[in-house]
Amino acid sequence: MDNSLPPRNAGRRWFPPVIFDIICERVASGQDLLAICSDPSMPSRTTFYAEVTENPLISAKYAAAVRTAVERRAAKTTV
């Protein structure tokens, strides 16, 4: 008997905007995208990056989150 489960989010390409908001908040706070996307309630990195590539609004929001994370890290290292 095969008890294997299908891949998480298999075939799922769309997630509600609130999920992307949560991901961006977590990235901005310094969390790693790999860790965030390892959470079963989050889209895979492949799905996330596909959406970032295809959607300019999400791309801009993600870029801002990454910028915020970098600025926070830089501020910590210069203190």
C-alpha positions in Angstrom: 0.0 0.0 0.0 1.4 3.4 -1.0 1.0 6.0 1.7 2.9 8.7 -0.1 1.3 12.0 -0.2 1.2 14.3 -3.3 3.6 17.2 -3.2 2.3 20.1 -1.1 0.3 22.6 -3.2 0.6 20.3 -6.2 -0.7 22.1 -9.3 -1.7 25.2 -7.2 -0.6 28.4 -8.9 -2.7 31.0 -7.1 -2.7 32.2 -3.5 -4.7 34.9 -1.9 -2.9 38.3 -1.7 -2.9 38.0 2.1 -0.4 35.1 1.8 2.0 37.2 -0.2 1.6 40.0 2.3 2.5 37.6 5.1 5.5 36.4 3.1 6.7 39.9 2.5 6.3 40.9 6.2 8.3 37.8 7.2 11.0 38.6 4.6 11.2 42.2 5.8 11.6 41.0 9.4 14.7 39.1 8.3 13.3 35.6 7.8 14.7 33.5 5.0 12.4 32.8 2.0 13.4 29.1 2.1 12.3 28.8 5.7 9.1 30.7 5.0 8.2 28.5 2.0 9.0 25.4 3.9 5.9 26.1 6.0 3.1 23.8 4.6 0.6 26.7 4.7 2.8 28.8 2.3 3.3 28.4 -1.4 6.5 26.7 -2.6 9.4 28.9 -3.6 8.8 27.9 -7.2 5.2 29.1 -7.1 6.2 32.2 -5.2 8.9 33.2 -7.7 6.6 32.5 -10.6 4.1 34.9 -9.2 6.8 37.5 -8.5 7.9 37.2 -12.1 4.5 37.4 -13.6 2.9 40.1 -11.3 4.5 43.5 -11.2 2.7 44.5 -8.0 3.8 41.5 -6.1 7.3 41.9 -7.6 7.5 45.5 -6.3 6.2 44.5 -2.8 8.7 41.6 -2.6 11.6 43.9 -3.7 10.6 46.4 -1.0 10.5 43.7 1.6 14.0 42.5 0.6 15.3 46.1 0.7 13.8 46.5 4.2 15.5 43.3 5.4 18.9 44.4 3.9 18.6 47.9 5.5 17.7 46.3 8.9 20.7 44.0 8.7 23.0 46.9 7.7 21.8 49.0 10.6 22.5 46.2 13.0 26.0 45.8 11.8 26.9 49.5 11.9 25.7 50.0 15.5 
